[in-house]
Amino acid sequence: MSGERGFWMRWRVRLGYPVAVIYWLAASPTTKFIAMGGLIAAFGLIVRAMAAGHLKKSEELTTSGLYSQTRNPLYFGSSLLAMGFAVAGHSWIAGAIIVIYFAVFYYAVMRNEERELRARYSAAFEAYEARVPLFFPRISGGGSDAAPQGLQRQFSWEQYKRNREYRALIGTIAALGLMWLRMWLPAAAEFIRR
């Protein structure tokens, strides 16, 4: 891992835990907002799963599936997860914490990964970069030309498992469970006081 990328990756994880605790304490979730946030997060999980079923990390430049629409479908899916939790938290402060954290760390990580891909795949990456947007997916047209001949592949559950993408599903379920717990804690405290 390069020095700069290592910095962003280390601090993304190290600061992620305290950010999660502050978010949880600042949140004021309700059933309605947890349900709405959970729905948005589910779309994020679907996007991540669809991308992970194509990605062969450190083996090749992946340009098939959602990688033909955005160069960073995993991070785009993560942004939907973050948006889902911003909504589920039902708090401007909690939402701002999530959005700022995501914007700062994920943008830096994306740019650092791109430098590594450019160094590893040079002309192939530059051609891919010219055709496919960095983050927001291209909605229409041109998806099939993003993957060079021979690299178009079908989604693979085996690849999804190899990339351990199921951890995002488990983490999201656990985090939504913590939102439910946060919602009931004030009521439980009030009940105990009586």
N, C-alpha and C positions, 0 to 999 in steps of 0.2 A: 504494500500500500504506500503510495507516494506520501511525502511529508504533509502537503497541504490537504490532500484527501483524508489522510489519517487524522489530521486535526479535526476536520469537520465531522468525520464519522465518530471519533471518540467523544467529542463534545455533544453531538446529537444524542447519543445514548446517555451520557452522564447527566446532561441537563433534562433529558426526557422524563426521568423519574420525579425530580422536584417540580417540574412543570405539570406533570400529571396530578401530583398531590395538591398543588395550588389550584389547578382547574377544578378538581373534585371538591375542594373546600369552598370555592367561589360559586359552584353550580347551585341552581335551584330547580332541579328537574321536576317535571310533572309527567303523568302518564301520557298525555297528549304529545308533549315535546320529545319524550323518549321514543315514542312510536314514530314520530316524524323523522327524528334523527336516525333511528334504527333503519328506516326505509332508505334514507340517503346513504347510510353506511353500507347497506346491503348492495346498492349499486356499485359502491367502491370495491366491495369484495368480489363482485362479479367481474369488474374490469381487471382487477389484480389477478384473479383466477385465469381469465382468458389470456392475459399476457404471460403468466407463469407457465402455461401449457405450451408455449412456443420458445421460451427463453432457455438457451444453453449457455449459461454463464461461463465466461473465460474459455469457451470452446470455439465460438464463431460469432460473427456480427449478425444478430437476429434482426430480420427485416420482415418477417411474415406475421400474419394475424394482426393484432392491434399495433404491432410495431410498424406496420405499413401506414398507419394513421397518425401516430405520434412516436417520437423517439423515446419517450419516457412513460409508457402506459402504466407501469407499476407505480410511479410517483403520481401520475394523474389519478389512479385509483386511490392512492393514499390521501390525496387532496379531498376526494369525495368522503373518505372515512373521517378526515379532520372536520370537514363541513358538517357531517352527520353528528359528530360529537359536539361541535359548536352549537348546533340546534338542540341536541338532547340536553345540554347543560342549562338551557333556558336562562342565560345570564350574559349580559354584554361583556362583563369582565372575563368570565370563563371562555367565552367565544373569542375575544380578542387575544387571550393568552395562547389559545390553540393556533389561531391564524398567524400570529406573529412568529411563533416558534416554527411553524411549517414553512412560512415564507423565507425566513432567514436561513434555516438549515438545509432545506431541500433544494433551494435554488443553488446554493453553493455546492452541494453534493452532486447535483446534476451537471454543473459546469465542470467540476473536477473529473467526473466519470467520462465526460465527453473528451476531455484532453487525453485521457488514457486510451479511449477508443480510437481517437485520431492518430495517436502514436502507434497503436498496434495494427490498425487496418488501413491507415493512410488514405489512398485514393478511393477505396471502396467506401470508407466512412464519409469522406467529403462528398461523394456522389449521393449517398443516402441522406446526408445532412441537407443537401440542396433540394431534395424532393420532399422531405418529411419534416413537419414542424417539431420544435423542441418539446412543447408541453401540451398545448391545447390540440386535441385531435382534429385532423382534417375531416370534415363531415361528409363531403361529397367528392367523388371523382378521384382517379389516379391511384387508388390504393393498390391495385394489382401491379403497377409498374415499380413499386417501391422495393420489392424483393427481386434481386437478379434471378434469371432463369436457373432453375435447379434448387433454389433456396426456399421456394414456396412450400410450406409444410402444413400439415393439419394439426389441430390442437391435440395434445397428448396428456392424458391423465397421469401417465408415468412421469412425464416431465414436470407436471404440476407437483406431484409427490416428491420428486427428486429436488425440486426447488423449495420444498417444505412450506409451500404457500398455505397449507392448512393451518399453520400457526397464526396467520392473520385472522382466520375465522375464529379460532379458539380465543385469541386475544380480544377480538371484538365482542364476542359473547360475554366474556368475563368482564370487560369494561362496561358493557350495558347493564350487567348484573350489579356492578358497583354503582351505577347511576340509580338503579332501583333502590339499592340500599341507602344511598344518599337521600333519596326522596322520602323514605320512611323513617330515617333517623330523627328528624325534628318531631314527628308525630309520636315516636316511641319515647323520646325524652319528655315530651309533654305528658304522656300517659303515666310515666314513672313518677313525675313530680306530683301528680294528683294523688 
